[in-house]
Amino acid sequence: DGPVFMQTLKDSGVVGLAVRYDWKALEPTKDGYDFSRVKRHMDLAQSFGLKFVIILEDKSFQGKTTPLPAYLMANPDYGYVNLSGGYNATRWNSFVHERSKLLINKIGQTFDTHPAFEGLGFEETAPNMPSNLVTVPPYDPALYRDKIIDILTTASNALPNSEVFWFMNYLPGGQQYL
């Protein structure tokens, strides 16, 4: 994250950076947002003439700690251990969904007009759920699809000057919804 690395990127012809941030790093406490690390990275990218993309992580993979804030992990309805040994937010849960929209709106208010800010991306759609979570409500592929569309709509509205994207790759019980 230092100047030597950034100069190497600039010299290589790279036009921008995409940096992943766990949800808990951006909202360490409920309604307590901390974008200082993002701002530092974005300002550094700008100083080298590079564009900057935030990848918001609400899931993790094998061996990684939860990317979710403690207030979400305190309730088993809001997050779960996935099949690869990481953690996922239950994106289709109404509370988790509303909390993520608040975070996205705050990101938009903070960064959408920053000259280096290029966009916001979301970690892949595959929930990688144990079979008991796939077969027991409230998971429903149509509901999950609707929540994804709503998040993308929220992000597009919150970030009118920026790009918004989601890595789409799997929806258990509803591949046709992709």
HELIX and SHEET records of a PDB file:
HELIX    1   1 PRO A    3  ASP A   11  1                                   9    
HELIX    2   2 TRP A   23  LEU A   26  1                                   4    
HELIX    3   3 SER A   36  SER A   47  1                                  12    
HELIX    4   4 ALA A   70  MET A   73  1                                   4    
HELIX    5   5 SER A   94  PHE A  111  1                                  18    
HELIX    6   6 SER A  131  THR A  135  1                                   5    
HELIX    7   7 PRO A  141  ALA A  158  1                                  18    
HELIX    8   8 GLN A  175  TYR A  177  5                                   3    
SHEET    1   A 4 GLY A  16  ASP A  22  0                                        
SHEET    2   A 4 LYS A  51  GLU A  57  1                                        
SHEET    3   A 4 PHE A 117  PHE A 122  1                                        
SHEET    4   A 4 GLU A 163  TRP A 166  1                                        
SHEET    1   B 2 GLY A  79  VAL A  81  0                                        
SHEET    2   B 2 TYR A  87  ALA A  89 -1                                        
END                                                                             
